[in-house]
Each structure stands twice: as structure tokens, then as C-alpha cells.
């Protein structure tokens, strides 16, 4: 089981070896943490269900919000080898995250977070936690409770972000239903791009488009935009929404 938190203590001094662009790289704890504010989350393993479906994607999504609230970098640390971490990063929404393998568990062990997962044939892995590090000192840690299985209750991105700034504004969830070759869709995407809105482009194939539009948006034409689960509407509605947002 994990040890008590290291709040108020320096991070362990280790040298990480990792892969980036198919090349070997190295970074020390000082280079990573000294003189910087860093949000860290650590998890049991690459490609595992909760890590891939929830923990990593949400940190990746909120990373720009962390940065706008004074955090220099968001780092994911896992006791996996560098090749596995590199491939996991490629397969995930992780472009805003520094994916850092702690292959030998040196950092994780000194953090008191190295646990035995031999029952799952994992060997030694990290307990799930997140922390905020300022100038090499652990300011705050959110460590999952000592419960069977893989608890995921407090180490999530939203909890750490709200610690950094309880009034931080989370990014809007924007999705645009489109089809290939649609001039109105191209116009809507251009408006969103020029406004700096991050959105999910969801192209609908011809074979399901009519049924999908009817079921999801109660509409017959694309584009159709949704924001935080609410239907905004088609091209004209997108233009109106962008203008209101600027105002």
C-alpha cells in the first residue's frame, strides 16, 4: 500500500530516460521541477482501462487550462518502459502531456507510491495519485484511498485543477457533426478555427448520416454543433454563437 504523502518535501532526485520522436532522451528531476510549477499524475499502467479512458484524456483536455492558471507543464509518470510509454502516447489524446516513463520505479519508490500488483501479473507499479510541485517541492498530493482494486476518486484532473484555482473555467465541450464536401460545414469549421475554439469534428458517413442526424440532433442537414451537450444548430447558429462568444 502507498506511504503517507510527501507534501512539503522535495521530489526525489532521479534521472529519467524516455523516448521522443523515436530517439532516446534524458531529463533529471531538477530540470523537470526546479524553478517551475508542474502538475503530475501517476497511474498503474499504460493501455489499462481507467488510465486510457479517463485519467489521461481528461488531463490532456485540461492541460491548457492548467497552463492558463500558472502551471508550466502537466506530466504523466508511470512505471512502464520507455517504448511502451511512447506507443501509448501515440495511441492516446496526449499531445498536451509530457509522458514520462519511470521504468525502474526509482522515482515512484522514493515517493512512497510503489506497490505490488503481482496479483495482476503487473509486478511493481505506481499507486494512482496526482500532485502539484512548485520549485521542486511537493505542495499538494491527492492519493487514492487504500481500497481493493483500482480506486479512482481523488487523483483526477478536475480535482487538481480546482486545487490550483477553485474558480478555473473548464474548456467548453464542442462537437461538430459534418460530412465530407459540405460547404456549410467548411464555413462552420473556419469560423470556429478563427475564433480559437477547440472542437471535435465528427464526420458522418453517408450510410448512417440521415439516421444519425435525426437521432442525435433531430435535424436533416449538417453541420450541427453541440456545446456541453446542448444542440446549438447549423451553420447560421454556429456563426451567431461565435459572435456572442466574442462579445
C-alpha positions in Angstrom: 0.0 0.0 0.0 1.2 3.6 -0.6 3.0 5.5 2.1 2.0 8.9 3.6 2.1 11.9 1.2 5.4 13.8 0.7 3.7 17.2 1.0 6.3 19.9 1.9 9.2 17.7 0.9 11.4 17.8 -2.2 10.7 15.5 -5.1 13.1 12.5 -5.4 16.3 13.2 -7.4 16.4 10.8 -10.3 17.3 10.7 -13.9 14.5 9.7 -16.3 15.2 8.1 -19.7 12.4 8.3 -22.2 11.7 8.1 -25.9 10.6 11.1 -28.1 10.4 11.0 -31.9 11.9 7.5 -31.8 15.0 8.9 -30.1 16.5 8.4 -26.6 16.2 11.4 -24.2 17.2 12.1 -20.6 15.9 14.5 -18.0 16.7 15.0 -14.3 14.3 15.9 -11.5 15.9 19.3 -11.3 15.5 20.0 -15.0 11.8 18.9 -14.7 10.8 20.6 -11.5 13.3 23.3 -10.4 12.0 26.8 -10.7 8.8 25.6 -12.3 5.2 24.7 -11.3 4.4 21.2 -12.5 1.2 19.2 -12.3 1.9 15.4 -12.1 -0.4 12.5 -12.3 0.7 8.9 -11.9 -1.1 5.7 -12.7 -0.7 2.0 -12.7 0.0 1.4 -16.3 -0.2 2.3 -20.0 -3.1 0.8 -22.0 -5.0 -0.1 -18.9 -8.8 0.8 -18.9 -9.2 3.6 -16.4 -5.8 5.2 -17.4 -6.7 5.2 -21.1 -10.4 6.0 -20.9 -10.5 8.7 -18.2 -7.3 9.6 -16.3 -5.0 10.6 -19.2 -7.6 12.0 -21.6 -9.1 14.5 -19.1 -5.6 15.7 -18.0 -4.8 16.2 -21.7 -8.0 18.1 -22.2 -7.5 20.4 -19.2 -3.7 20.9 -19.7 -4.3 24.3 -21.5 -6.4 25.4 -18.5 -3.7 24.3 -16.1 -1.2 26.4 -18.1 -3.5 29.5 -18.1 -3.6 29.1 -14.3 0.2 29.2 -13.8 1.2 25.6 -14.3 4.2 25.2 -16.6 3.7 21.6 -17.6 1.5 18.6 -17.0 3.4 15.3 -16.6 2.2 11.7 -16.6 4.5 9.3 -14.8 4.0 5.5 -14.9 6.2 2.5 -14.1 6.4 1.3 -17.7 9.3 1.0 -20.1 10.1 3.9 -22.4 8.9 2.1 -25.5 5.5 1.2 -24.0 5.0 4.8 -22.9 6.0 6.1 -26.3 3.5 3.8 -28.1 0.8 4.6 -25.5 1.3 8.3 -26.1 0.8 7.8 -29.9 -2.4 5.9 -29.4 -4.0 8.4 -26.9 -5.1 12.0 -26.8 -1.8 13.1 -25.1 -0.4 15.9 -27.1 -0.6 18.3 -24.2 1.1 15.9 -21.7 4.8 15.0 -21.1 4.6 11.2 -21.0 7.4 10.2 -18.7 8.3 6.5 -18.0 9.7 5.6 -14.6 10.8 2.2 -15.9 12.8 1.1 -12.9 10.3 2.6 -10.4 13.1 4.7 -8.8 11.0 7.9 -8.6 7.9 6.1 -7.7 9.6 4.1 -4.9 11.1 7.2 -3.3 7.7 8.9 -3.5 6.4 6.0 -1.4 4.0 5.1 -4.1 5.4 1.9 -5.5 3.0 -1.0 -4.9 3.0 -4.7 -5.6 0.5 -5.6 -8.4 1.7 -9.2 -8.8 -1.8 -10.4 -8.4 -2.5 -8.9 -11.8 0.8 -10.1 -13.3 2.0 -6.4 -13.4 4.8 -6.7 -10.9 5.7 -3.4 -9.1 3.6 -0.4 -10.3 2.6 3.1 -9.2 -0.3 3.7 -6.9 -2.7 6.2 -8.6 -2.1 9.8 -7.4 -1.7 13.4 -8.6 0.3 16.2 -7.1 1.3 19.9 -7.6 5.0 20.6 -7.4 6.4 24.1 -7.0 10.1 24.7 -7.5 10.9 21.1 -6.7 8.7 20.9 -3.5 5.6 18.8 -3.3 2.9 21.3 -2.4 -0.2 19.1 -2.6 -0.9 15.4 -3.2 -4.2 13.7 -4.0 -3.6 10.0 -3.2 -6.3 7.4 -3.9 -7.7 5.6 -0.8 -6.3 2.2 0.2 -9.1 0.1 -1.2 -9.2 -3.1 -3.2 -8.9 -2.9 -7.0 -8.0 0.4 -8.7 -9.8 3.3 -6.9 -10.2 6.5 -8.9 -11.8 9.1 -6.7 -9.4 12.0 -6.0 -6.5 11.9 -8.4 -8.5 13.2 -11.4 -7.6 16.3 -13.4 -10.6 18.3 -12.2 -9.7 17.9 -8.5 -6.1 19.0 -9.1 -7.2 21.9 -11.3 -9.7 23.1 -8.7 -6.9 23.0 -6.1 -4.8 25.2 -8.3 -7.7 27.6 -8.8 -11.1 26.9 -7.4 -12.6 29.3 -9.9 -10.8 28.0 -13.0 -13.0 27.9 -16.1 -13.1 24.5 -17.7 -13.0 24.4 -21.5 -16.2 24.1 -23.4 -17.0 20.7 -24.9 -17.7 21.4 -28.6 -18.5 18.9 -31.3 -19.5 19.5 -34.9 -21.4 16.9 -36.9 -20.2 17.2 -40.6 -19.9 15.5 -43.9 -17.2 15.4 -46.5 -17.6 18.0 -49.2 -20.1 20.2 -47.3 -19.5 23.9 -48.0 -21.6 24.9 -44.9 -19.5 22.5 -42.8 -16.3 24.1 -44.1 -17.7 27.5 -43.3 -18.6 26.5 -39.7 -15.2 24.9 -39.1 -13.5 28.1 -40.5 -15.5 30.2 -38.0 -14.5 28.0 -35.1 -10.9 27.8 -36.1 -10.6 31.6 -36.5 -12.3 32.0 -33.1 -9.7 29.7 -31.5 -12.4 27.2 -30.4 -11.2 23.6 -29.9 -13.8 21.2 -31.2 -14.3 17.6 -32.2 -15.1 17.3 -35.9 -17.4 14.3 -36.3 -17.8 13.4 -40.0 -20.9 11.2 -40.6 -20.6 8.6 -43.4 -23.4 8.6 -46.0 -24.7 5.2 -44.9 -25.8 6.4 -41.5 -25.9 10.2 -41.8 -29.7 10.7 -42.1 -30.5 8.4 -39.2 -27.7 9.7 -37.0 -28.7 13.3 -37.6 -32.3 12.6 -36.8 -31.4 10.6 -33.7 -28.8 12.9 -32.3 -29.8 16.4 -33.4 -33.4 16.0 -34.7 -32.1 17.5 -37.9 -31.7 16.5 -41.6 -28.7 18.7 -42.6 -25.1 19.3 -41.5 -23.3 20.9 -39.8 -24.9 20.5 -36.4 -22.9 21.9 -33.4 -23.2 20.8 -29.8 -21.7 22.7 -26.8 -21.6 21.0 -23.4 -24.3 18.6 -24.5 -26.6 21.3 -25.8 -27.6 21.5 -29.5 -26.6 24.9 -30.9 -27.7 24.2 -34.5 -26.5 24.6 -38.1 -24.2 26.9 -39.9 -26.1 30.2 -39.1 -26.4 29.1 -35.4 -22.6 28.5 -35.3 -21.9 32.0 -36.7 -24.3 33.5 -34.1 -22.7 31.5 -31.3 -19.2 32.6 -32.3 -20.3 36.3 -32.4 -21.9 36.1 -29.0 -18.8 34.4 -27.6 -16.6 37.2 -28.8 -19.0 39.8 -27.4 
